[in-house]
Structure formats: C-alpha cells, structure tokens
Amino acid sequence: MLVATRKGAWFFHSDDKRKRWRVDGPHFLGHTISHVQLDPRDGRTLLAAAKTGHLGPTIFRSSNGGRSWKEATQPPAFAKAPEGTVGRAVDHTFWLTPGHASERGSWYAGTSPQGLFRSQDGGDTWAPLAGINDDPQYREWMGNAQDGTPDGPKLHSILVDPRDAEHLYFAMSSGGVHESTDGGRHWHTLVKGLEVVEGFDVSMLTFHDPHVVRLCPSHPDRLYQQNHCGIYRLDRPGDTWLRVGRKMPKRVGDIGFPMVVPRATPTWPGCFRWTAPACGRAPVRKASRRLTSRAMAARPGSGSRPSGCPSPKPGGPSNARP
C-alpha cells in the first residue's frame, strides 16, 4: 500500500493474510507528495509527484521499488505563453497514471492549475497535451488558479481503458468528466445525469465537481464517480450517470472523496467499491455485480456526526469542499 502525505510518502507491506505489516519510509521527508503510483507493467517502477521547498513541483522515479530515486529531467510544465499574454505555471502535479500495457514507458499526469501531460520515457520527460491545456473552451471550464480547493483546482482521475490504449478519461475539479477515443487528440464531455450544487447552472461545466472517477477492472465498461453531489455509476456505451449513492446508509450519506474499486475475487466476480464519506464516518463497502448495485454491510461509525457536517438530503448539496 502506497501512502502519499504532505510530509512525505510511506509504503506498507503485508503478508498474504494482511495480518502483519512492515513500514517502509518516510520517503521524501518534509516534502508534499500528492500521489505515488506503481507501474503494474513491471511491478518495480514507482513514480512520485512531489512539491519540494527547493526544487518546486517535480516528479521522482524509482526503478527498484523505492530503494533509490531520480528526479525527472523535464517535469510537467505548461508551454510558454505568447508574448503579451499571461502564462500559467504548474504549482504541483496531483495525479499520475501508467499508460496502457502495450505502451511501456508511457505515463499521464494531471496538475494544478489544471493541465494534462504525457511522458513516453518512463516519467523522465513530460509534454503538455495542447488539445486540453491550450483549448479556450477547456480553459474556461477550468476556471482560475484560485478557484476550487484552497491549494488550487485539480485535473485528476486519468483512466486508460485496458482494452484500448486510445480510449482515455479524465476529470477536473471543477470542470466535469471527459473522454477521448483517439489517444487524446479529441475530447468530449460526460456529464449527463450529474447534479451540481443547488442554485448553479447544471449546463455550465465549471460547476461540475467530480472528486474521483474509477474504472472497474473486471468490467471496464463500468465507471464509478464520487462527486461533490453524490456517488454515480455509468455503464458504457451509455452516456448518462446514475446516482447510486442514495443506497448508502442514511447516517453516512453519499458525499465523500476517495473511492477504491479492487479487482474481482473468485468469491465475488463483480466490482467492490470502498468510499470514504466526507464527514468522518467509517469507510463503507458497497458491491456491484453485473449491471446491478446493492448495499453491503456498512462498518459501524464511531460516535455522532462531527459538528458542522450536515446530513446531505437526496439530490442536495453538501458543504464539503473537494
């Protein structure tokens, strides 16, 4: 298990039964680590998105499971702005995704301010995807560097279809969910069926705030989304999200942040998803089998709901920030 924090990164190794754990770390003590990813194509390569006091925003790469690290020669950076215009600078890389199994050495990165980048050499050098970063419409949806979370808006949840290297997804907080079927040359939005905070125009992408989007490994035509306005599911080739979070325990609600969709197991061929609510309750496991979704047993919470954290009404907004 790889854990990224504002004070470094830690790796936790366990036996097969998850009864004994060994801690490896800290790595990059004192640095803000937004994301650490293991490359499943070789099982050894690690990439870490770091923001350091001296080096600024950068990417570190390890080819030996974290025993040693090397900084990227050319970390993600926006293209130079034309003369007379105001350019953008990457504050930090927030998201890392390995490329398709057939494209060894390929990686994708999402940044704050929002930008999409690709590496073809294992994370050593990165190039911006101009079709997103320089597109006037996307720039409008992205908002300004001060919008969104206190440390800036994020481009995240970059997904690669395991069956097709050209089929990509990503999400923007704020700015909605987007899909490409030609390797990132062209994109279209996937926001039909999603809600926004009451009082805002649902037709404006700027007000769509996905917190995380996950693809089901055993059923790649199924996507899950933890949104600022609930938990949703999308079954392709459909284009309309269904709010499945209403089946969450009422004491928990369906407004949260992380979501994990592990691979199927022999005892359950469908997709499990773990979601962490925004209000400090214990994680809840839900299961989805084939094209149905049903609630599983929720872990009991501890104590009452923290003060200042309302119980979300069906279809209503939460006061939780992304």
SERO-4910 file (N, C-alpha, C, O; in steps of 0.05 Angstrom, whole numbers):
BEGIN
 pado doro    nc1    nc2    nc3   cac1   cac2   cac3    cc1    cc2    cc3    oc1    oc2    oc3
  Met    A     17    -23      0      0      0      0     18     25      0     36     27     16
  Leu    A     12     43    -18     28     67    -21     12     91    -10    -11     95    -18
  Val    A     25    106      8     11    128     21     26    154     16     50    156     23
  Ala    A     13    173      4     25    200     -1     13    220     19    -11    221     23
  Thr    A     31    236     30     22    256     50     36    283     45     54    285     28
  Arg    A     28    303     61     41    329     59     69    329     72     83    349     71
  Lys    A     76    307     85    102    306     98    119    283     88    138    274    102
  Gly    A    113    272     65    129    250     54    111    227     45     86    229     45
  Ala    A    124    205     38    110    181     29    118    157     45    141    155     53
  Trp    A    100    139     50    105    114     64     94     91     49     73     93     36
  Phe    A    108     68     50     99     44     37     94     23     58    110     19     76
  Phe    A     71      9     57     64    -11     76     62    -38     62     47    -42     44
  His    A     78    -57     72     79    -84     60     67   -104     80     72   -102    104
  Ser    A     51   -122     70     38   -141     87     42   -170     77     50   -174     54
  Asp    A     35   -189     94     34   -217     85      8   -221     70     -9   -203     69
  Asp    A      4   -245     59    -20   -250     42    -45   -248     58    -66   -242     46
  Lys    A    -44   -252     84    -69   -251    100    -73   -223    113    -93   -219    127
  Arg    A    -56   -204    107    -58   -177    117    -58   -175    148    -71   -158    160
  Lys    A    -44   -194    160    -42   -194    189    -17   -180    199    -17   -170    221
  Arg    A      4   -181    184     29   -169    192     37   -149    171     36   -154    147
  Trp    A     46   -126    181     53   -104    163     81    -94    169     90    -93    192
  Arg    A     95    -85    148    121    -73    151    121    -45    139    111    -42    116
  Val    A    131    -26    153    131      2    144    157      9    131    179      3    141
  Asp    A    156     20    107    179     29     92    177     59     88    159     69     73
  Gly    A    193     75    101    192    104     99    200    117    124    207    104    144
  Pro    A    200    144    123    189    160    102    208    164     78    232    163     81
  His    A    195    167     55    209    176     31    203    205     27    180    214     31
  Phe    A    223    221     20    219    250     15    208    264     40    189    280     38
  Leu    A    220    259     63    211    270     88    210    301     86    229    314     78
  Gly    A    187    311     94    183    340     94    173    352     68    165    375     67
  His    A    172    336     46    161    345     21    132    338     19    123    318     30
  Thr    A    117    354      4     89    347     -2     88    327    -25     97    334    -47
  Ile    A     78    304    -20     75    283    -40     45    280    -46     30    272    -29
  Ser    A     37    287    -70      8    286    -77      0    258    -86    -23    250    -82
  His    A     18    243    -99     10    217   -110     35    200   -114     56    210   -122
  Val    A     32    174   -108     53    154   -113     39    132   -128     18    122   -120
  Gln    A     52    123   -151     40    102   -167     61     81   -174     83     87   -181
  Leu    A     53     55   -171     69     33   -180     61     26   -209     37     25   -215
  Asp    A     81     21   -226     76     13   -253     69    -17   -254     87    -34   -249
  Pro    A     44    -24   -260     37    -53   -260     50    -68   -283     48    -93   -283
  Arg    A     62    -54   -302     74    -68   -325    100    -81   -318    108   -100   -332
  Asp    A    114    -72   -297    138    -86   -289    139    -92   -259    156   -108   -250
  Gly    A    121    -80   -243    119    -86   -215    142    -75   -199    145    -81   -175
  Arg    A    159    -58   -211    183    -46   -197    184    -16   -198    192     -3   -179
  Thr    A    175     -5   -220    178     24   -225    157     39   -209    133     33   -209
  Leu    A    166     60   -195    149     78   -179    153    106   -189    175    115   -195
  Leu    A    131    121   -190    132    150   -195    119    164   -172     99    156   -161
  Ala    A    131    187   -164    121    203   -141    119    231   -150    138    243   -161
  Ala    A     95    243   -146     90    271   -152     96    288   -127     83    285   -107
  Ala    A    117    304   -129    127    318   -105    127    349   -109    130    359   -132
  Lys    A    124    363    -87    128    392    -87    148    397    -64    142    393    -41
  Thr    A    171    406    -72    193    410    -53    199    439    -49    194    456    -66
  Gly    A    210    445    -25    216    473    -19    237    485    -37    236    508    -44
  His    A    256    468    -46    278    478    -62    274    474    -92    279    491   -108
  Leu    A    265    450    -99    262    443   -127    235    451   -139    232    452   -163
  Gly    A    216    457   -122    189    464   -132    175    439   -140    181    417   -131
  Pro    A    155    441   -158    139    417   -167    156    400   -185    168    410   -205
  Thr    A    157    374   -180    173    356   -196    162    327   -194    144    322   -179
  Ile    A    175    310   -209    168    281   -209    194    266   -202    215    271   -213
  Phe    A    192    246   -184    214    228   -178    207    200   -189    184    192   -188
  Arg    A    228    186   -197    224    160   -209    243    140   -195    266    146   -191
  Ser    A    232    116   -189    249     95   -178    245     70   -196    222     63   -203
  Ser    A    266     56   -202    264     32   -218    270      7   -201    272    -15   -212
  Asn    A    272     11   -175    278    -12   -157    260    -13   -133    269    -20   -111
  Gly    A    235     -6   -137    216     -8   -115    218     13    -93    208      9    -71
  Gly    A    232     35    -98    235     56    -78    261     56    -63    264     72    -45
  Arg    A    280     39    -70    306     39    -56    322     64    -63    337     74    -46
  Ser    A    319     73    -87    333     98    -96    314    113   -115    297    101   -128
  Trp    A    318    139   -117    301    156   -133    317    175   -150    339    183   -143
  Lys    A    306    183   -173    319    202   -191    298    222   -200    276    214   -208
  Glu    A    305    247   -200    286    268   -208    283    268   -238    302    263   -253
  Ala    A    259    275   -247    253    277   -276    270    299   -288    274    320   -276
  Thr    A    280    294   -312    296    314   -326    279    338   -334    288    361   -333
  Gln    A    255    332   -342    236    353   -351    208    347   -339    192    334   -351
  Pro    A    202    358   -315    176    353   -302    154    367   -318    160    383   -336
  Pro    A    129    361   -312    107    375   -326    109    405   -323    113    416   -302
  Ala    A    105    419   -346    106    448   -347     90    458   -370     90    446   -392
  Phe    A     75    479   -366     58    490   -387     76    502   -409     98    512   -403
  Ala    A     66    502   -433     80    515   -455     83    545   -450     66    557   -437
  Lys    A    104    556   -460    108    585   -457     86    601   -470     78    595   -493
  Ala    A     76    621   -456     54    637   -467     64    656   -488     86    665   -487
  Pro    A     47    661   -508     55    681   -528     61    708   -516     50    715   -495
  Glu    A     78    723   -529     86    749   -519     62    767   -515     45    769   -532
  Gly    A     61    780   -492     39    798   -486     16    785   -472     -4    798   -465
  Thr    A     17    759   -467     -4    744   -453      7    733   -427     31    730   -423
  Val    A    -11    727   -409     -4    717   -383     -3    686   -384    -23    673   -392
  Gly    A     19    674   -377     22    646   -378     14    633   -351      7    646   -332
  Arg    A     15    606   -351      9    591   -327     34    575   -318     50    568   -335
  Ala    A     36    571   -293     58    555   -282     46    533   -265     27    537   -250
  Val    A     58    509   -267     48    486   -251     56    491   -222     79    495   -215
  Asp    A     36    489   -205     41    492   -176     49    464   -165     68    462   -149
  His    A     35    443   -173     42    416   -165     28    396   -184      7    402   -195
  Thr    A     41    373   -187     28    351   -201     11    336   -180     21    329   -159
  Phe    A    -14    331   -187    -33    319   -168    -39    290   -174    -45    275   -155
  Trp    A    -37    281   -199    -46    255   -207    -26    242   -226    -15    255   -244
  Leu    A    -21    216   -223     -3    200   -240    -18    175   -249    -30    162   -232
  Thr    A    -16    168   -274    -29    143   -284    -10    130   -304     -1    142   -323
  Pro    A     -4    104   -300     12     89   -320     -4     86   -346    -29     84   -345
  Gly    A     10     86   -368     -4     82   -394    -13     53   -398    -12     37   -380
  His    A    -22     48   -422    -32     22   -429    -11      1   -428     13      7   -431
  Ala    A    -19    -24   -423      1    -46   -421     18    -49   -447     40    -59   -445
  Ser    A      7    -41   -469     21    -43   -495     40    -20   -499     56    -21   -519
  Glu    A     39      0   -482     56     24   -486     75     27   -462     71     45   -445
  Arg    A     95     10   -461    114     11   -439    129     38   -439    138     48   -459
  Gly    A    130     49   -415    144     75   -412    125     99   -414    133    121   -408
  Ser    A    100     94   -421     81    117   -423     67    122   -397     60    103   -382
  Trp    A     64    147   -390     51    156   -365     35    181   -371     41    196   -390
  Tyr    A     15    186   -355     -1    211   -356      0    224   -329      2    211   -308
  Ala    A     -2    251   -330     -2    267   -305    -22    289   -307    -26    301   -328
  Gly    A    -36    294   -284    -54    316   -281    -43    336   -261    -32    327   -240
  Thr    A    -46    361   -266    -33    382   -249    -54    401   -237    -77    401   -243
  Ser    A    -43    419   -220    -57    442   -211    -38    466   -215    -15    465   -205
  Pro    A    -47    488   -228    -72    491   -243    -76    468   -263    -57    454   -270
  Gln    A   -101    465   -272   -108    441   -286    -94    439   -314    -95    457   -330
  Gly    A    -81    417   -317    -67    411   -342    -63    381   -345    -62    367   -325
  Leu    A    -60    372   -370    -57    343   -376    -30    340   -390    -24    354   -409
  Phe    A    -14    321   -381     13    317   -391     18    287   -397      5    270   -384
  Arg    A     37    282   -415     43    254   -421     74    251   -423     88    268   -432
  Ser    A     83    228   -413    111    220   -416    112    194   -432     96    176   -429
  Gln    A    132    192   -449    137    168   -465    162    154   -457    169    133   -469
  Asp    A    176    164   -437    202    152   -429    203    145   -400    224    149   -387
  Gly    A    181    135   -390    181    126   -362    180    147   -341    186    142   -318
  Gly    A    171    172   -349    168    193   -330    192    212   -327    193    229   -310
  Asp    A    212    209   -345    235    227   -344    230    254   -357    238    274   -346
  Thr    A    216    255   -380    208    280   -392    178    280   -398    167    259   -404
  Trp    A    166    303   -396    137    306   -398    130    327   -418    144    348   -420
  Ala    A    109    322   -434    100    342   -454     71    348   -449     55    330   -442
  Pro    A     62    373   -452     34    380   -448     17    371   -472     26    370   -494
  Leu    A     -8    363   -466    -27    357   -486    -42    383   -493    -60    392   -479
  Ala    A    -33    395   -515    -43    422   -523    -73    422   -528    -86    442   -524
  Gly    A    -84    399   -536   -113    398   -542   -130    402   -517   -153    409   -520
  Ile    A   -118    400   -494   -132    406   -469   -121    432   -457   -136    450   -451
  Asn    A    -95    433   -453    -83    455   -438    -87    482   -452    -88    503   -438
  Asp    A    -88    482   -479    -89    508   -493   -116    513   -506   -119    533   -520
  Asp    A   -135    495   -502   -161    498   -514   -177    520   -499   -180    518   -475
  Pro    A   -187    541   -513   -202    562   -499   -226    553   -484   -232    563   -462
  Gln    A   -241    533   -495   -264    523   -481   -256    509   -455   -269    513   -434
  Tyr    A   -236    492   -456   -227    479   -432   -215    498   -411   -219    495   -387
  Arg    A   -202    519   -421   -191    539   -403   -213    553   -388   -210    560   -364
  Glu    A   -236    557   -401   -259    570   -388   -270    551   -367   -277    560   -345
  Trp    A   -273    525   -374   -284    506   -355   -265    503   -331   -275    498   -308
  Met    A   -239    505   -335   -220    501   -313   -222    523   -292   -215    518   -269
  Gly    A   -230    547   -300   -230    569   -281   -202    579   -276   -184    573   -291
  Asn    A   -199    595   -255   -173    607   -249   -158    591   -228   -169    573   -216
  Ala    A   -133    597   -225   -116    582   -207   -126    584   -178   -120    566   -162
  Gln    A   -141    605   -172   -151    608   -144   -178    594   -140   -187    593   -117
  Asp    A   -190    584   -161   -216    570   -158   -212    542   -146   -190    531   -147
  Gly    A   -234    531   -135   -233    504   -125   -222    502    -97   -228    518    -80
  Thr    A   -205    482    -93   -194    476    -67   -175    498    -58   -166    514    -75
  Pro    A   -168    499    -32   -150    520    -23   -123    520    -37   -111    542    -40
  Asp    A   -113    497    -45    -88    496    -59    -91    492    -89    -74    482   -103
  Gly    A   -114    501   -100   -118    502   -129   -135    480   -140   -138    458   -128
  Pro    A   -147    484   -164   -163    464   -177   -145    441   -187   -121    445   -191
  Lys    A   -157    418   -192   -141    394   -199   -152    381   -224   -176    379   -228
  Leu    A   -134    371   -241   -141    352   -262   -132    325   -251   -109    321   -244
  His    A   -151    306   -251   -145    280   -237   -160    257   -251   -172    261   -272
  Ser    A   -159    234   -238   -174    210   -247   -169    204   -277   -188    200   -292
  Ile    A   -144    205   -285   -137    197   -313   -139    167   -315   -125    153   -301
  Leu    A   -156    158   -333   -161    129   -336   -155    120   -364   -160    134   -383
  Val    A   -143     96   -366   -136     84   -392   -152     58   -394   -149     41   -377
  Asp    A   -168     56   -415   -183     31   -419   -163      8   -423   -147      9   -442
  Pro    A   -165    -13   -407   -145    -35   -410   -148    -50   -437   -130    -65   -444
  Arg    A   -170    -46   -451   -174    -59   -477   -165    -42   -501   -163    -52   -523
  Asp    A   -160    -16   -496   -155      2   -518   -138     26   -509   -148     42   -493
  Ala    A   -114     27   -518    -95     49   -509   -105     76   -518    -97     96   -506
  Glu    A   -122     78   -538   -131    104   -548   -155    114   -532   -163    137   -535
  His    A   -167     97   -515   -191    105   -500   -183    115   -473   -174    100   -456
  Leu    A   -188    141   -468   -179    154   -444   -202    170   -431   -221    178   -444
  Tyr    A   -200    173   -404   -218    190   -389   -201    208   -371   -179    201   -364
  Phe    A   -212    231   -363   -201    246   -341   -223    263   -329   -244    267   -341
  Ala    A   -218    273   -305   -238    291   -291   -224    316   -282   -200    316   -277
  Met    A   -240    337   -279   -230    362   -269   -247    372   -246   -272    372   -247
  Ser    A   -234    381   -225   -248    392   -202   -240    422   -200   -220    429   -188
  Ser    A   -256    439   -212   -281    434   -225   -278    433   -255   -258    443   -266
  Gly    A   -298    422   -269   -297    421   -298   -308    396   -311   -308    394   -335
  Gly    A   -317    377   -294   -331    354   -305   -313    331   -313   -289    331   -307
  Val    A   -325    311   -327   -312    286   -335   -310    287   -366   -329    296   -379
  His    A   -288    277   -377   -283    279   -405   -271    253   -416   -258    238   -402
  Glu    A   -276    248   -442   -269    223   -455   -256    228   -482   -265    246   -497
  Ser    A   -236    212   -489   -224    212   -515   -223    183   -526   -217    165   -510
  Thr    A   -228    180   -551   -226    153   -564   -204    152   -584   -202    133   -599
  Asp    A   -188    174   -586   -166    174   -606   -139    182   -593   -123    196   -605
  Gly    A   -135    173   -568   -109    178   -556   -105    206   -546    -82    214   -541
  Gly    A   -126    221   -542   -123    248   -531   -123    270   -552   -118    294   -545
  Arg    A   -127    264   -577   -128    285   -597   -154    301   -597   -154    325   -601
  His    A   -176    287   -591   -202    300   -589   -216    290   -564   -212    267   -555
  Trp    A   -233    307   -552   -246    300   -527   -275    309   -528   -282    327   -542
  His    A   -292    295   -512   -320    304   -508   -327    300   -479   -314    284   -465
  Thr    A   -348    313   -470   -355    313   -442   -374    289   -435   -388    279   -453
  Leu    A   -373    281   -410   -390    260   -400   -402    270   -373   -393    262   -352
  Val    A   -422    287   -374   -434    298   -350   -464    295   -349   -477    304   -330
  Lys    A   -476    282   -369   -505    278   -369   -514    262   -345   -503    241   -339
  Gly    A   -535    272   -331   -545    259   -308   -533    268   -281   -544    262   -260
  Leu    A   -511    283   -282   -498    292   -258   -511    318   -247   -521    334   -263
  Glu    A   -511    320   -221   -522    344   -208   -500    363   -201   -477    356   -199
  Val    A   -508    388   -196   -489    408   -186   -502    421   -161   -526    416   -156
  Val    A   -487    436   -147   -497    449   -122   -521    466   -129   -521    481   -149
  Glu    A   -541    464   -112   -566    479   -117   -561    508   -121   -546    521   -107
  Gly    A   -575    519   -142   -572    548   -148   -553    553   -170   -552    576   -180
  Phe    A   -537    533   -179   -519    536   -201   -529    522   -226   -546    504   -224
  Asp    A   -520    532   -249   -530    522   -275   -516    496   -282   -492    495   -286
  Val    A   -532    474   -284   -521    447   -290   -509    446   -318   -493    428   -323
  Ser    A   -517    464   -335   -506    463   -363   -478    475   -365   -465    473   -386
  Met    A   -469    488   -344   -442    500   -344   -422    481   -332   -424    474   -308
  Leu    A   -402    472   -347   -383    452   -338   -367    462   -314   -358    446   -298
  Thr    A   -364    488   -311   -348    499   -289   -360    490   -262   -345    489   -243
  Phe    A   -386    485   -261   -399    479   -235   -400    449   -230   -410    441   -209
  His    A   -389    432   -248   -388    404   -243   -363    397   -228   -341    404   -236
  Asp    A   -366    382   -206   -343    378   -188   -339    348   -181   -347    340   -159
  Pro    A   -328    333   -199   -322    305   -192   -298    304   -173   -278    317   -178
  His    A   -300    288   -152   -278    285   -133   -259    262   -142   -235    265   -139
  Val    A   -271    240   -152   -254    219   -163   -271    202   -181   -295    198   -177
  Val    A   -259    191   -203   -273    172   -221   -256    147   -222   -232    148   -225
  Arg    A   -270    124   -221   -256     98   -222   -268     80   -243   -292     82   -249
  Leu    A   -251     64   -255   -259     44   -275   -258     17   -263   -239     10   -249
  Cys    A   -279      1   -267   -280    -26   -255   -261    -45   -271   -266    -49   -295
  Pro    A   -240    -56   -258   -221    -72   -273   -233    -96   -286   -224   -104   -308
  Ser    A   -252   -109   -273   -264   -133   -285   -287   -128   -304   -297   -146   -316
  His    A   -295   -103   -306   -317    -95   -323   -311    -66   -333   -324    -47   -323
  Pro    A   -293    -63   -352   -283    -36   -360   -304    -18   -371   -299      6   -375
  Asp    A   -328    -28   -378   -349    -11   -388   -365      2   -365   -384     17   -370
  Arg    A   -356     -2   -341   -369     10   -317   -350     30   -304   -327     24   -298
  Leu    A   -361     54   -299   -346     75   -285   -362     82   -260   -386     82   -260
  Tyr    A   -347     89   -239   -358     99   -215   -347    128   -210   -324    134   -217
  Gln    A   -364    144   -198   -355    172   -193   -364    180   -165   -388    178   -159
  Gln    A   -345    190   -149   -351    204   -124   -351    233   -130   -330    245   -135
  Asn    A   -375    245   -130   -379    273   -138   -385    291   -114   -392    281    -93
  His    A   -382    316   -118   -390    335    -97   -420    333    -90   -429    341    -69
  Cys    A   -435    321   -109   -464    318   -105   -472    289   -107   -493    283   -118
  Gly    A   -456    270    -96   -465    243    -94   -447    222   -107   -426    230   -120
  Ile    A   -454    197   -105   -440    175   -118   -455    166   -142   -480    162   -141
  Tyr    A   -441    163   -165   -454    157   -190   -441    133   -203   -418    126   -197
  Arg    A   -456    121   -222   -446     99   -238   -454    104   -267   -475    114   -273
  Leu    A   -436     96   -285   -441     99   -313   -433     73   -327   -411     63   -324
  Asp    A   -452     62   -342   -448     37   -357   -447     44   -387   -467     53   -398
  Arg    A   -423     40   -399   -420     46   -427   -432     24   -444   -433      1   -435
  Pro    A   -441     30   -468   -437     55   -483   -456     77   -475   -457     97   -489
  Gly    A   -471     74   -454   -489     95   -445   -473    120   -438   -449    119   -433
  Asp    A   -487    143   -437   -474    168   -431   -487    183   -408   -482    207   -403
  Thr    A   -505    169   -393   -519    182   -371   -512    169   -344   -515    145   -341
  Trp    A   -502    185   -326   -494    176   -300   -519    171   -283   -539    186   -284
  Leu    A   -518    150   -267   -540    143   -248   -530    147   -220   -509    136   -212
  Arg    A   -545    162   -204   -537    166   -176   -544    142   -160   -567    138   -152
  Val    A   -524    126   -154   -528    101   -138   -523    106   -108   -528     88    -92
  Gly    A   -513    129   -101   -506    135    -73   -530    138    -55   -527    137    -31
  Arg    A   -554    140    -66   -578    141    -49   -582    116    -33   -597    115    -14
  Lys    A   -568     94    -41   -570     69    -27   -549     67     -4   -549     47     11
  Met    A   -533     88     -1   -515     88     22   -531     91     48   -553    102     47
  Pro    A   -520     82     70   -533     86     96   -539    115    100   -522    132     96
  Lys    A   -563    121    109   -571    149    112   -554    164    132   -549    188    129
  Arg    A   -543    150    152   -527    163    172   -500    172    161   -485    188    173
  Val    A   -493    161    138   -468    167    125   -471    186    102   -456    205     99
  Gly    A   -492    182     85   -496    198     61   -477    190     39   -462    170     41
  Asp    A   -477    204     17   -461    196     -6   -443    218    -16   -436    219    -40
  Ile    A   -435    236      1   -416    257     -6   -390    251      6   -387    250     31
  Gly    A   -369    246    -10   -343    238      1   -321    245    -18   -324    262    -36
  Phe    A   -298    232    -15   -275    238    -31   -262    214    -44   -267    210    -68
  Pro    A   -247    197    -30   -234    174    -44   -254    152    -50   -275    150    -37
  Met    A   -248    136    -70   -263    113    -77   -244     92    -89   -227    100   -105
  Val    A   -246     67    -80   -228     46    -90   -244     24   -102   -264     15    -90
  Val    A   -237     14   -125   -251     -8   -138   -230    -30   -142   -217    -30   -163
  Pro    A   -227    -49   -123   -208    -70   -127   -215    -89   -149   -238    -88   -159
  Arg    A   -197   -106   -156   -202   -127   -176   -222   -147   -165   -224   -150   -141
  Ala    A   -235   -162   -183   -254   -182   -175   -239   -205   -161   -215   -210   -166
  Thr    A   -253   -219   -143   -242   -242   -130   -257   -267   -138   -279   -265   -148
  Pro    A   -246   -291   -133   -261   -315   -140   -288   -318   -126   -306   -331   -137
  Thr    A   -290   -306   -103   -316   -308    -88   -336   -287    -96   -359   -289    -89
  Trp    A   -327   -267   -111   -345   -246   -119   -335   -235   -146   -316   -219   -146
  Pro    A   -348   -242   -168   -337   -235   -195   -343   -206   -203   -334   -197   -224
  Gly    A   -358   -192   -186   -365   -165   -194   -345   -144   -184   -322   -151   -180
  Cys    A   -354   -119   -179   -336    -98   -170   -344    -89   -142   -367    -81   -137
  Phe    A   -325    -90   -124   -328    -77    -98   -319    -48   -101   -301    -42   -116
  Arg    A   -332    -30    -86   -321     -3    -84   -322      6    -55   -342      3    -41
  Trp    A   -300     16    -46   -299     28    -19   -300     58    -22   -285     69    -38
  Thr    A   -317     71     -6   -319    100     -8   -315    112     20   -326    101     40
  Ala    A   -301    134     22   -296    147     47   -313    172     49   -308    191     34
  Pro    A   -333    173     67   -351    196     68   -336    221     77   -314    219     88
  Ala    A   -348    244     72   -335    269     77   -336    277    107   -321    294    115
  Cys    A   -353    264    122   -358    273    149   -347    256    171   -357    256    193
  Gly    A   -326    241    165   -311    228    186   -323    201    194   -313    189    214
  Arg    A   -342    191    180   -353    164    186   -333    143    176   -315    148    161
  Ala    A   -338    118    186   -320     96    177   -325     90    148   -347     95    138
  Pro    A   -306     79    133   -310     72    105   -333     52    102   -339     36    119
  Val    A   -346     54     79   -369     37     73   -362     21     48   -353     31     28
  Arg    A   -368     -5     49   -364    -22     26   -390    -27     12   -410    -34     25
  Lys    A   -390    -23    -14   -414    -29    -30   -405    -48    -52   -382    -49    -59
  Ala    A   -424    -64    -62   -417    -83    -82   -434    -80   -107   -458    -72   -104
  Ser    A   -423    -85   -130   -438    -83   -154   -432   -108   -171   -409   -114   -176
  Arg    A   -453   -122   -178   -449   -147   -193   -464   -145   -219   -488   -138   -220
  Arg    A   -450   -150   -241   -460   -147   -267   -471   -119   -270   -456   -100   -267
  Leu    A   -497   -116   -276   -508    -89   -280   -527    -80   -258   -545    -64   -262
  Thr    A   -523    -91   -234   -539    -84   -211   -521    -73   -189   -497    -79   -188
  Ser    A   -533    -58   -171   -517    -47   -149   -534    -50   -124   -557    -43   -123
  Arg    A   -522    -61   -103   -537    -65    -78   -518    -59    -54   -494    -63    -56
  Ala    A   -530    -50    -33   -514    -42    -10   -505    -67      5   -520    -87      8
  Met    A   -480    -67     14   -469    -88     31   -469    -77     60   -477    -54     65
  Ala    A   -460    -93     78   -459    -85    106   -440    -62    109   -417    -62     99
  Ala    A   -449    -41    124   -432    -18    129   -418    -22    155   -429    -33    174
  Arg    A   -393    -13    156   -379    -14    181   -391      6    200   -397     29    191
  Pro    A   -393      0    225   -405     19    243   -388     43    247   -363     41    248
  Gly    A   -400     66    248   -386     91    253   -379     94    282   -388     78    299
  Ser    A   -364    114    288   -356    118    317   -367    145    325   -358    166    315
  Gly    A   -386    144    344   -396    169    355   -416    182    335   -424    171    316
  Ser    A   -422    207    342   -442    222    325   -427    236    303   -403    238    303
  Arg    A   -443    246    284   -432    262    262   -418    286    272   -429    300    289
  Pro    A   -394    292    262   -379    316    272   -396    341    268   -411    343    249
  Ser    A   -392    360    286   -407    385    284   -400    400    258   -377    399    249
  Gly    A   -420    414    247   -415    429    223   -416    412    198   -412    423    176
  Cys    A   -422    387    200   -423    369    177   -451    359    173   -459    340    187
  Pro    A   -467    371    156   -495    364    154   -500    337    142   -483    326    129
  Ser    A   -525    327    146   -533    303    133   -544    310    106   -565    324    104
  Pro    A   -531    302     83   -539    311     57   -567    300     51   -574    277     56
  Lys    A   -584    318     40   -610    310     31   -608    297      3   -590    305    -12
  Pro    A   -625    278     -4   -624    267    -31   -626    289    -52   -644    305    -53
  Gly    A   -605    290    -69   -605    310    -90   -594    336    -82   -591    354    -98
  Gly    A   -589    340    -56   -580    366    -46   -550    367    -43   -537    347    -44
  Pro    A   -539    392    -40   -510    395    -38   -500    389    -10   -515    388      9
  Ser    A   -474    386     -8   -461    384     17   -443    408     21   -436    421      1
  Asn    A   -436    414     46   -418    437     50   -389    428     48   -371    444     54
  Ala    A   -384    403     41   -356    393     40   -343    404     15   -355    404     -7
  Arg    A   -318    412     18   -303    422     -5   -287    399    -17   -281    380     -3
  Pro    A   -282    400    -44   -267    379    -57   -238    377    -47   -223    360    -56
***
